[in-house]
């Protein structure tokens, strides 16, 4: 899969040079079915917990460099923008954000001519008490790099995900 949400040419002088690309590869909105199992759904009840699962990855030759270290963190955030009568806007941080710039649990080593890949999954949990007002919402996911002082850096990925509907059951 070609990941091109963000891309950087990294030049560490005589130590190492290479590429680093990254991007969001999938988003799933899931609601608790009432038994603790989370099933994909875009129609969310106000009385149930739900979550947004974000799959993303880094790809590039810099991932194999023994000198590859970038001090800082990745921050995964979901933004909900209400439409119509649902005028509320909400910012939701990932459960593990900020995420240090280190290899994840899933690493695909590069083969000759193929860049290595680091795959991440970040979950944004929304307890029913934090669910916004009823109505339709547009979901936007961002992944941003922040330096060790929390300042935004030169890499970020964005995805306008699907709409969802929040309703109060009878």
N, C-alpha and C positions, 0 to 999 in steps of 0.2 A: 504494500500500500504506500502510495506517495504521500508523505506527510509534509505539508508546506505551510502550516499556520504561522510558523516563525522559522527563521533561518539565520545563522550567524557563521561568518568565516572567522575562525579564531587563530590568532597568530601570537604565540608565546615566544617569539624570537627564535633563538637557536635551540630551544627546548622541544617545542612541538608546534605543528600547525595542523589544521583540519577543518572539517565542517561539523555543524551541529544543527539539526532540524528538529522540529517538534510539532505536535498537534493533537487535537482531540479526535479520537477514532470512533467514539460512540457514546451515546447518552441514553439511559433508561430511567423512566419515572416509574416507581413502584409503590404500591400501597399495601399495607398490612391487610390481609384478608379476614382478620378477626381472630385468627388462630396463631399469629406470630409468623406466618409465611408471607413474604413480600412478593407480589405478583405484578407484572407490568400493567399499568393502567394510566390513562390520561384523565379519568374522571375521579376526583379525590373527595372523599367524605371528610367533613369537619371533625368527626368523632374518631378518626383513625390516624395512626402514625403513618408517615410515608417517607420516601427518600428519593434522592436523585443519585444515580451511579454514573460516574464519569470515567470512561476509559481514555487514556492518553499515552503518548509515547515520545521518547527521544530517539533519534536516529542520526548516525554520523560517525565519521572516522575518529573524532575526538574521544568517543566513548571507550576506545581501546588504548588510549594513551595512558601510560602510567603517571603522566604529569597532569592529567585532567582533574582539576579541582576548581570549582567555582564557589567561592564563599557566598553563602546566601541561601535562599529558600524559594520554592515554588509555592504559590498560593492559588488554590482552586476555590472559585466562588460561583454561586448561582444567583442570578438576579431575576426577580419576578416582577413583571410590569402588568398591572391590572388594566383591563379594557372595559369600556362601557361603565356600568355602575360599580365595578370592582376597580376603584381608583387607587387602591393601595399599591405601594411599591415596597419590595422587601429584598434585603441582601442576606444571603445564607452562605456561611463559610463551610468548607469541607471539614469532616470530622477530624482529619489528621493534618489540616493546614495550620501553620506552614510546614512544608515538606522539605527537609534538607536535600541539597543537590548531591545525592548519592545513588548508587544503583538500587533498583527496586528488587523485589523477590523474583520477578520474571525477567531474565536477561537472555536475549537471543544472540549468540556470538556471530560475528561476521564470518562469512566464507570468502574465498577469493572473488573479488569483484562485487561483494555484497556488504553493505554497511551493517554494523551491529545495531541492535535495537534494545531499548530499555522500555518495558511496558509497565504502566501504573494503572491502578484502579483507586479512585477516591469516592467515598460515599458522603453525601450530604444528608444527614438525618433531620427530619422535621417532625417533632412530636405534635400530636393533634392540638395541644394548647398553643402552639406557635403558628398554626395554620392561618393564613390571611383570610380576609373576608370572602364571602361567596362571590363567584363570578369567574369569567375567563381571564387567563394570565398567559403572557408570552414569557418563555424561559430563555435566558441568555446565560451561557457558561463562559467563564474566563479562566485562563491559567496565566498567571503573571509571575515573572521573576523579580525577586527583591534582593538587594544586596544585604550584607550582614547588618546594616543599620536600618533596614526596613524601607529603603528608598527603591522606587520602581527602577528596573533595569531595562536593557535593550531587547528583551525577549518577552513576547506575550502571544497567546492564542485565544481566539474568540469563536464561539459557535452559537448561532441563534437556533435554539432547539424548538421542539414542537410546542404548540399551545396546550394548556391544560385547563380543566374546568373544576372549580371547587364548589361543592354543594353541601347543604345541610339536609341530612336524611330526615324523613318524616317519622 
